[in-house]
């Protein structure tokens, strides 16, 4: 799966949040100063060419929707990030973020609790 540019990721984040949308709706969900219509339309056409989104046509208007799920994209690129920067070591990455973000013991315990819950959910789903 191709890595998206920051502009493409911004549009994808909006479409993932909306589920579907017209160019005008994408622009309305962007922070100020908003880019011109033509710029966003171009980014959307590139995303469509990369097969990240598709569209439904209503007359002369196009409604766009994601073909790739946010989780799917995040998983592929997170694994590349983990291997490229932390030698595939989750503990090294967690230690880095804990240090860089000055996390408290309470915050680290919350991360552990959430991780345990996710593992339990995953194990339950695997056995169904």
ABEGO torsion letter per residue (X at the ends): XBBBBAAAAAAAAAAAAAGBBBAAAAAAABBOBBBBAAAAAAAAAAAAAAGABBBBBBEABBBBBBABBAAAAAAAAAAAAAAAAAGGBAAAAAAAAAAAAGBBAAAAAAAAAAAAAAAAAAAAAAAX
